């Protein structure tokens, strides 16, 4: 794991390595309500990998949950993303929607940069 919380708006937990067990522990700590979705997604990824003879579904799973943890470990960032999702759903004009989507993209891009590389 990397990075420790040292400031009030710092991360709740260090960024875990991208393994199912490390991500499961992180999700259990910062978003326990998401554990059923985590397990279901992992099961689907394993089944798809076995069926197709490729590890690509597992890499996708690790990347997706790594980025989820990267966002959720910062409560203010996670809250802002939820706010923007509501704004985007309720937007009645293109400008408001575009602004919300652009900020959502910035949050997702930051999470992607903070997530360790999967198999690269």
VMD Tcl script that builds the backbone (N, CA, C; Angstrom):
set m [mol new atoms 360]
animate dup $m
set s [atomselect $m all]
$s set {name element resname resid chain x y z} {
  {N N UNK 1 A 0.842 -1.177 0.000}
  {CA C UNK 1 A 0.000 0.000 0.000}
  {C C UNK 1 A 0.886 1.238 0.000}
  {N N UNK 2 A 0.339 2.300 -0.569}
  {CA C UNK 2 A 1.094 3.540 -0.644}
  {C C UNK 2 A 0.296 4.662 -0.020}
  {N N UNK 3 A 0.938 5.727 0.369}
  {CA C UNK 3 A 0.339 6.979 0.794}
  {C C UNK 3 A -0.482 6.847 2.071}
  {N N UNK 4 A -0.103 7.583 3.094}
  {CA C UNK 4 A -0.818 7.619 4.359}
  {C C UNK 4 A -1.565 8.930 4.503}
  {N N UNK 5 A -2.648 8.915 5.255}
  {CA C UNK 5 A -3.420 10.130 5.507}
  {C C UNK 5 A -2.689 11.001 6.505}
  {N N UNK 6 A -2.452 12.263 6.134}
  {CA C UNK 6 A -1.774 13.168 7.042}
  {C C UNK 6 A -2.531 14.472 7.193}
  {N N UNK 7 A -3.475 14.735 6.351}
  {CA C UNK 7 A -4.229 15.978 6.399}
  {C C UNK 7 A -5.710 15.660 6.572}
  {N N UNK 8 A -6.466 16.658 6.961}
  {CA C UNK 8 A -7.898 16.479 7.180}
  {C C UNK 8 A -8.594 15.966 5.920}
  {N N UNK 9 A -8.242 16.478 4.746}
  {CA C UNK 9 A -8.887 15.998 3.526}
  {C C UNK 9 A -8.095 14.880 2.861}
  {N N UNK 10 A -7.195 14.300 3.577}
  {CA C UNK 10 A -6.399 13.210 3.023}
  {C C UNK 10 A -7.208 11.937 2.888}
  {N N UNK 11 A -6.576 10.929 2.354}
  {CA C UNK 11 A -7.276 9.661 2.144}
  {C C UNK 11 A -7.583 8.959 3.460}
  {N N UNK 12 A -8.701 8.249 3.484}
  {CA C UNK 12 A -9.077 7.459 4.654}
  {C C UNK 12 A -8.139 6.272 4.842}
  {N N UNK 13 A -7.692 5.720 3.723}
  {CA C UNK 13 A -6.812 4.553 3.738}
  {C C UNK 13 A -5.747 4.744 2.668}
  {N N UNK 14 A -4.635 4.014 2.802}
  {CA C UNK 14 A -3.648 4.044 1.712}
  {C C UNK 14 A -4.235 3.364 0.464}
  {N N UNK 15 A -3.694 3.704 -0.690}
  {CA C UNK 15 A -4.135 3.058 -1.927}
  {C C UNK 15 A -3.616 1.626 -1.910}
  {N N UNK 16 A -4.512 0.650 -1.997}
  {CA C UNK 16 A -4.062 -0.741 -1.962}
  {C C UNK 16 A -3.443 -1.183 -3.280}
  {N N UNK 17 A -2.715 -2.273 -3.206}
  {CA C UNK 17 A -2.252 -2.920 -4.431}
  {C C UNK 17 A -3.485 -3.506 -5.120}
  {N N UNK 18 A -3.386 -3.746 -6.391}
  {CA C UNK 18 A -4.543 -4.244 -7.132}
  {C C UNK 18 A -4.571 -5.765 -7.153}
  {N N UNK 19 A -5.023 -6.305 -6.029}
  {CA C UNK 19 A -5.302 -7.735 -5.923}
  {C C UNK 19 A -6.724 -7.849 -5.377}
  {N N UNK 20 A -7.401 -8.940 -5.690}
  {CA C UNK 20 A -8.763 -9.078 -5.159}
  {C C UNK 20 A -8.824 -8.966 -3.635}
  {N N UNK 21 A -7.896 -9.581 -2.935}
  {CA C UNK 21 A -7.966 -9.541 -1.471}
  {C C UNK 21 A -7.696 -8.139 -0.923}
  {N N UNK 22 A -6.733 -7.422 -1.481}
  {CA C UNK 22 A -6.442 -6.061 -1.013}
  {C C UNK 22 A -7.596 -5.120 -1.332}
  {N N UNK 23 A -8.168 -5.259 -2.516}
  {CA C UNK 23 A -9.302 -4.413 -2.879}
  {C C UNK 23 A -10.535 -4.741 -2.044}
  {N N UNK 24 A -10.757 -6.027 -1.778}
  {CA C UNK 24 A -11.892 -6.422 -0.935}
  {C C UNK 24 A -11.759 -5.799 0.453}
  {N N UNK 25 A -10.555 -5.839 1.023}
  {CA C UNK 25 A -10.325 -5.242 2.342}
  {C C UNK 25 A -10.566 -3.733 2.307}
  {N N UNK 26 A -10.118 -3.084 1.238}
  {CA C UNK 26 A -10.317 -1.637 1.115}
  {C C UNK 26 A -11.795 -1.301 0.989}
  {N N UNK 27 A -12.505 -2.027 0.144}
  {CA C UNK 27 A -13.939 -1.786 -0.038}
  {C C UNK 27 A -14.671 -2.040 1.284}
  {N N UNK 28 A -14.304 -3.088 1.997}
  {CA C UNK 28 A -14.945 -3.388 3.282}
  {C C UNK 28 A -14.755 -2.250 4.267}
  {N N UNK 29 A -13.624 -1.591 4.193}
  {CA C UNK 29 A -13.332 -0.507 5.131}
  {C C UNK 29 A -13.997 0.811 4.742}
  {N N UNK 30 A -13.981 1.171 3.459}
  {CA C UNK 30 A -14.449 2.510 3.075}
  {C C UNK 30 A -15.835 2.529 2.444}
  {N N UNK 31 A -16.315 1.390 1.963}
  {CA C UNK 31 A -17.641 1.336 1.332}
  {C C UNK 31 A -18.245 -0.057 1.529}
  {N N UNK 32 A -18.467 -0.456 2.783}
  {CA C UNK 32 A -18.925 -1.826 3.044}
  {C C UNK 32 A -20.227 -2.194 2.343}
  {N N UNK 33 A -21.059 -1.230 2.068}
  {CA C UNK 33 A -22.302 -1.504 1.348}
  {C C UNK 33 A -22.076 -1.975 -0.077}
  {N N UNK 34 A -20.877 -1.769 -0.602}
  {CA C UNK 34 A -20.550 -2.179 -1.969}
  {C C UNK 34 A -19.948 -3.582 -2.061}
  {N N UNK 35 A -19.733 -4.233 -0.915}
  {CA C UNK 35 A -19.137 -5.571 -0.942}
  {C C UNK 35 A -19.937 -6.582 -1.770}
  {N N UNK 36 A -21.264 -6.617 -1.676}
  {CA C UNK 36 A -21.985 -7.565 -2.534}
  {C C UNK 36 A -21.735 -7.318 -4.025}
  {N N UNK 37 A -21.687 -6.067 -4.445}
  {CA C UNK 37 A -21.401 -5.754 -5.847}
  {C C UNK 37 A -19.982 -6.176 -6.212}
  {N N UNK 38 A -19.046 -5.973 -5.294}
  {CA C UNK 38 A -17.655 -6.377 -5.504}
  {C C UNK 38 A -17.582 -7.884 -5.753}
  {N N UNK 39 A -18.197 -8.656 -4.862}
  {CA C UNK 39 A -18.151 -10.122 -4.974}
  {C C UNK 39 A -18.831 -10.590 -6.251}
  {N N UNK 40 A -19.972 -10.004 -6.568}
  {CA C UNK 40 A -20.681 -10.382 -7.787}
  {C C UNK 40 A -19.836 -10.075 -9.030}
  {N N UNK 41 A -19.206 -8.899 -9.060}
  {CA C UNK 41 A -18.373 -8.516 -10.200}
  {C C UNK 41 A -17.168 -9.457 -10.305}
  {N N UNK 42 A -16.547 -9.797 -9.175}
  {CA C UNK 42 A -15.414 -10.719 -9.179}
  {C C UNK 42 A -15.835 -12.083 -9.718}
  {N N UNK 43 A -16.963 -12.591 -9.244}
  {CA C UNK 43 A -17.447 -13.892 -9.726}
  {C C UNK 43 A -17.680 -13.877 -11.236}
  {N N UNK 44 A -18.309 -12.806 -11.735}
  {CA C UNK 44 A -18.545 -12.691 -13.184}
  {C C UNK 44 A -17.233 -12.635 -13.950}
  {N N UNK 45 A -16.253 -11.886 -13.427}
  {CA C UNK 45 A -14.962 -11.756 -14.104}
  {C C UNK 45 A -14.246 -13.098 -14.163}
  {N N UNK 46 A -14.284 -13.851 -13.072}
  {CA C UNK 46 A -13.638 -15.172 -13.051}
  {C C UNK 46 A -14.317 -16.113 -14.038}
  {N N UNK 47 A -15.645 -16.129 -14.031}
  {CA C UNK 47 A -16.380 -16.992 -14.954}
  {C C UNK 47 A -16.094 -16.629 -16.408}
  {N N UNK 48 A -16.091 -15.334 -16.694}
  {CA C UNK 48 A -15.836 -14.887 -18.065}
  {C C UNK 48 A -14.402 -15.209 -18.478}
  {N N UNK 49 A -13.460 -15.037 -17.569}
  {CA C UNK 49 A -12.063 -15.354 -17.878}
  {C C UNK 49 A -11.911 -16.838 -18.180}
  {N N UNK 50 A -12.542 -17.675 -17.379}
  {CA C UNK 50 A -12.458 -19.125 -17.603}
  {C C UNK 50 A -13.126 -19.513 -18.911}
  {N N UNK 51 A -14.285 -18.944 -19.164}
  {CA C UNK 51 A -15.044 -19.275 -20.381}
  {C C UNK 51 A -14.297 -18.857 -21.646}
  {N N UNK 52 A -13.649 -17.682 -21.600}
  {CA C UNK 52 A -12.992 -17.140 -22.789}
  {C C UNK 52 A -11.502 -17.440 -22.855}
  {N N UNK 53 A -10.945 -18.015 -21.803}
  {CA C UNK 53 A -9.520 -18.342 -21.808}
  {C C UNK 53 A -8.620 -17.115 -21.843}
  {N N UNK 54 A -9.026 -16.058 -21.166}
  {CA C UNK 54 A -8.242 -14.826 -21.140}
  {C C UNK 54 A -8.356 -14.184 -19.757}
  {N N UNK 55 A -7.305 -13.475 -19.361}
  {CA C UNK 55 A -7.360 -12.789 -18.069}
  {C C UNK 55 A -7.888 -11.355 -18.195}
  {N N UNK 56 A -8.249 -10.944 -19.384}
  {CA C UNK 56 A -8.737 -9.573 -19.596}
  {C C UNK 56 A -9.885 -9.193 -18.658}
  {N N UNK 57 A -10.888 -10.066 -18.433}
  {CA C UNK 57 A -11.960 -9.678 -17.514}
  {C C UNK 57 A -11.456 -9.426 -16.085}
  {N N UNK 58 A -10.439 -10.164 -15.677}
  {CA C UNK 58 A -9.873 -9.956 -14.342}
  {C C UNK 58 A -9.118 -8.630 -14.267}
  {N N UNK 59 A -8.408 -8.301 -15.321}
  {CA C UNK 59 A -7.720 -6.999 -15.359}
  {C C UNK 59 A -8.719 -5.855 -15.310}
  {N N UNK 60 A -9.803 -5.995 -16.057}
  {CA C UNK 60 A -10.846 -4.968 -16.057}
  {C C UNK 60 A -11.447 -4.827 -14.663}
  {N N UNK 61 A -11.719 -5.952 -14.020}
  {CA C UNK 61 A -12.246 -5.946 -12.650}
  {C C UNK 61 A -11.304 -5.210 -11.703}
  {N N UNK 62 A -10.019 -5.547 -11.741}
  {CA C UNK 62 A -9.041 -4.916 -10.853}
  {C C UNK 62 A -8.937 -3.418 -11.115}
  {N N UNK 63 A -8.942 -3.027 -12.375}
  {CA C UNK 63 A -8.853 -1.609 -12.717}
  {C C UNK 63 A -10.092 -0.862 -12.232}
  {N N UNK 64 A -11.272 -1.424 -12.488}
  {CA C UNK 64 A -12.517 -0.765 -12.099}
  {C C UNK 64 A -12.575 -0.545 -10.591}
  {N N UNK 65 A -12.294 -1.610 -9.818}
  {CA C UNK 65 A -12.370 -1.483 -8.366}
  {C C UNK 65 A -11.203 -0.680 -7.805}
  {N N UNK 66 A -10.060 -0.700 -8.466}
  {CA C UNK 66 A -8.966 0.165 -8.042}
  {C C UNK 66 A -9.352 1.628 -8.163}
  {N N UNK 67 A -9.976 1.988 -9.258}
  {CA C UNK 67 A -10.422 3.370 -9.449}
  {C C UNK 67 A -11.556 3.723 -8.493}
  {N N UNK 68 A -12.434 2.776 -8.224}
  {CA C UNK 68 A -13.492 3.003 -7.240}
  {C C UNK 68 A -12.876 3.338 -5.878}
  {N N UNK 69 A -11.908 2.548 -5.462}
  {CA C UNK 69 A -11.248 2.791 -4.172}
  {C C UNK 69 A -10.507 4.124 -4.206}
  {N N UNK 70 A -9.839 4.424 -5.311}
  {CA C UNK 70 A -9.107 5.696 -5.423}
  {C C UNK 70 A -10.038 6.882 -5.201}
  {N N UNK 71 A -11.263 6.774 -5.656}
  {CA C UNK 71 A -12.238 7.851 -5.448}
  {C C UNK 71 A -12.784 7.816 -4.025}
  {N N UNK 72 A -13.236 6.673 -3.581}
  {CA C UNK 72 A -13.940 6.558 -2.305}
  {C C UNK 72 A -13.048 6.789 -1.092}
  {N N UNK 73 A -11.748 6.628 -1.239}
  {CA C UNK 73 A -10.890 6.827 -0.069}
  {C C UNK 73 A -10.735 8.304 0.286}
  {N N UNK 74 A -11.191 9.190 -0.602}
  {CA C UNK 74 A -11.262 10.633 -0.330}
  {C C UNK 74 A -12.737 11.006 -0.207}
  {N N UNK 75 A -13.257 11.157 0.998}
  {CA C UNK 75 A -14.691 11.418 1.167}
  {C C UNK 75 A -15.202 12.642 0.403}
  {N N UNK 76 A -14.443 13.724 0.375}
  {CA C UNK 76 A -14.908 14.923 -0.330}
  {C C UNK 76 A -15.011 14.659 -1.835}
  {N N UNK 77 A -14.056 13.939 -2.385}
  {CA C UNK 77 A -14.092 13.632 -3.819}
  {C C UNK 77 A -15.263 12.710 -4.137}
  {N N UNK 78 A -15.492 11.703 -3.284}
  {CA C UNK 78 A -16.609 10.787 -3.502}
  {C C UNK 78 A -17.938 11.523 -3.419}
  {N N UNK 79 A -18.055 12.427 -2.454}
  {CA C UNK 79 A -19.284 13.205 -2.306}
  {C C UNK 79 A -19.507 14.104 -3.520}
  {N N UNK 80 A -18.431 14.724 -4.001}
  {CA C UNK 80 A -18.563 15.598 -5.170}
  {C C UNK 80 A -18.993 14.805 -6.394}
  {N N UNK 81 A -18.452 13.609 -6.576}
  {CA C UNK 81 A -18.851 12.786 -7.712}
  {C C UNK 81 A -20.338 12.442 -7.625}
  {N N UNK 82 A -20.814 12.097 -6.432}
  {CA C UNK 82 A -22.246 11.808 -6.260}
  {C C UNK 82 A -23.091 13.040 -6.589}
  {N N UNK 83 A -22.654 14.219 -6.149}
  {CA C UNK 83 A -23.373 15.455 -6.468}
  {C C UNK 83 A -23.438 15.671 -7.976}
  {N N UNK 84 A -22.312 15.466 -8.644}
  {CA C UNK 84 A -22.263 15.672 -10.092}
  {C C UNK 84 A -23.137 14.673 -10.835}
  {N N UNK 85 A -23.226 13.451 -10.330}
  {CA C UNK 85 A -24.100 12.460 -10.951}
  {C C UNK 85 A -25.555 12.921 -10.897}
  {N N UNK 86 A -25.953 13.495 -9.762}
  {CA C UNK 86 A -27.313 14.015 -9.624}
  {C C UNK 86 A -27.525 15.183 -10.579}
  {N N UNK 87 A -26.551 16.092 -10.633}
  {CA C UNK 87 A -26.650 17.237 -11.544}
  {C C UNK 87 A -26.808 16.750 -12.980}
  {N N UNK 88 A -26.009 15.769 -13.363}
  {CA C UNK 88 A -26.079 15.256 -14.735}
  {C C UNK 88 A -27.431 14.609 -15.019}
  {N N UNK 89 A -27.949 13.872 -14.046}
  {CA C UNK 89 A -29.253 13.227 -14.236}
  {C C UNK 89 A -30.379 14.247 -14.369}
  {N N UNK 90 A -30.254 15.353 -13.640}
  {CA C UNK 90 A -31.332 16.338 -13.606}
  {C C UNK 90 A -31.123 17.519 -14.556}
  {N N UNK 91 A -30.007 17.529 -15.274}
  {CA C UNK 91 A -29.695 18.658 -16.154}
  {C C UNK 91 A -30.781 18.823 -17.212}
  {N N UNK 92 A -31.163 20.084 -17.414}
  {CA C UNK 92 A -32.184 20.374 -18.425}
  {C C UNK 92 A -31.600 21.104 -19.628}
  {N N UNK 93 A -30.324 21.452 -19.531}
  {CA C UNK 93 A -29.684 22.090 -20.683}
  {C C UNK 93 A -28.297 21.492 -20.895}
  {N N UNK 94 A -27.829 21.629 -22.106}
  {CA C UNK 94 A -26.550 21.028 -22.491}
  {C C UNK 94 A -25.370 21.617 -21.740}
  {N N UNK 95 A -25.412 22.893 -21.434}
  {CA C UNK 95 A -24.290 23.540 -20.740}
  {C C UNK 95 A -24.110 22.948 -19.342}
  {N N UNK 96 A -25.206 22.787 -18.606}
  {CA C UNK 96 A -25.129 22.218 -17.256}
  {C C UNK 96 A -24.658 20.770 -17.322}
  {N N UNK 97 A -25.183 20.034 -18.273}
  {CA C UNK 97 A -24.773 18.639 -18.438}
  {C C UNK 97 A -23.293 18.560 -18.808}
  {N N UNK 98 A -22.886 19.373 -19.759}
  {CA C UNK 98 A -21.482 19.362 -20.185}
  {C C UNK 98 A -20.534 19.716 -19.065}
  {N N UNK 99 A -20.892 20.684 -18.264}
  {CA C UNK 99 A -20.058 21.086 -17.133}
  {C C UNK 99 A -19.945 19.956 -16.115}
  {N N UNK 100 A -21.068 19.333 -15.786}
  {CA C UNK 100 A -21.060 18.227 -14.829}
  {C C UNK 100 A -20.229 17.058 -15.356}
  {N N UNK 101 A -20.413 16.717 -16.620}
  {CA C UNK 101 A -19.667 15.599 -17.213}
  {C C UNK 101 A -18.167 15.891 -17.270}
  {N N UNK 102 A -17.801 17.135 -17.542}
  {CA C UNK 102 A -16.380 17.498 -17.594}
  {C C UNK 102 A -15.739 17.348 -16.222}
  {N N UNK 103 A -16.434 17.780 -15.181}
  {CA C UNK 103 A -15.866 17.639 -13.832}
  {C C UNK 103 A -15.831 16.177 -13.400}
  {N N UNK 104 A -16.844 15.413 -13.796}
  {CA C UNK 104 A -16.834 13.974 -13.499}
  {C C UNK 104 A -15.634 13.307 -14.172}
  {N N UNK 105 A -15.346 13.702 -15.402}
  {CA C UNK 105 A -14.208 13.160 -16.134}
  {C C UNK 105 A -12.903 13.501 -15.418}
  {N N UNK 106 A -12.796 14.711 -14.886}
  {CA C UNK 106 A -11.586 15.095 -14.141}
  {C C UNK 106 A -11.390 14.198 -12.921}
  {N N UNK 107 A -12.464 13.927 -12.217}
  {CA C UNK 107 A -12.377 13.049 -11.039}
  {C C UNK 107 A -11.965 11.648 -11.458}
  {N N UNK 108 A -12.578 11.139 -12.511}
  {CA C UNK 108 A -12.247 9.789 -12.992}
  {C C UNK 108 A -10.811 9.717 -13.501}
  {N N UNK 109 A -10.362 10.753 -14.195}
  {CA C UNK 109 A -8.981 10.778 -14.684}
  {C C UNK 109 A -7.996 10.795 -13.523}
  {N N UNK 110 A -8.295 11.552 -12.480}
  {CA C UNK 110 A -7.418 11.588 -11.301}
  {C C UNK 110 A -7.366 10.215 -10.648}
  {N N UNK 111 A -8.508 9.562 -10.531}
  {CA C UNK 111 A -8.545 8.219 -9.942}
  {C C UNK 111 A -7.739 7.241 -10.789}
  {N N UNK 112 A -7.853 7.363 -12.092}
  {CA C UNK 112 A -7.092 6.480 -12.991}
  {C C UNK 112 A -5.584 6.678 -12.794}
  {N N UNK 113 A -5.154 7.934 -12.678}
  {CA C UNK 113 A -3.733 8.211 -12.472}
  {C C UNK 113 A -3.223 7.665 -11.129}
  {N N UNK 114 A -4.083 7.642 -10.126}
  {CA C UNK 114 A -3.690 7.190 -8.801}
  {C C UNK 114 A -3.717 5.668 -8.650}
  {N N UNK 115 A -4.326 5.005 -9.601}
  {CA C UNK 115 A -4.474 3.555 -9.526}
  {C C UNK 115 A -3.247 2.883 -10.114}
  {N N UNK 116 A -2.649 1.956 -9.348}
  {CA C UNK 116 A -1.489 1.240 -9.898}
  {C C UNK 116 A -1.849 0.533 -11.201}
  {N N UNK 117 A -0.882 0.402 -12.066}
  {CA C UNK 117 A -1.103 -0.233 -13.360}
  {C C UNK 117 A -1.418 -1.720 -13.173}
  {N N UNK 118 A -2.348 -2.211 -13.974}
  {CA C UNK 118 A -2.707 -3.622 -13.966}
  {C C UNK 118 A -1.998 -4.296 -15.116}
  {N N UNK 119 A -1.059 -5.159 -14.819}
  {CA C UNK 119 A -0.389 -5.934 -15.846}
  {C C UNK 119 A 0.357 -5.130 -16.890}
  {N N UNK 120 A 0.776 -3.918 -16.555}
  {CA C UNK 120 A 1.537 -3.118 -17.515}
  {C C UNK 120 A 2.975 -3.054 -17.092}
}
mol reanalyze $m
mol bondsrecalc $m
mol representation Tube
mol addrep $m
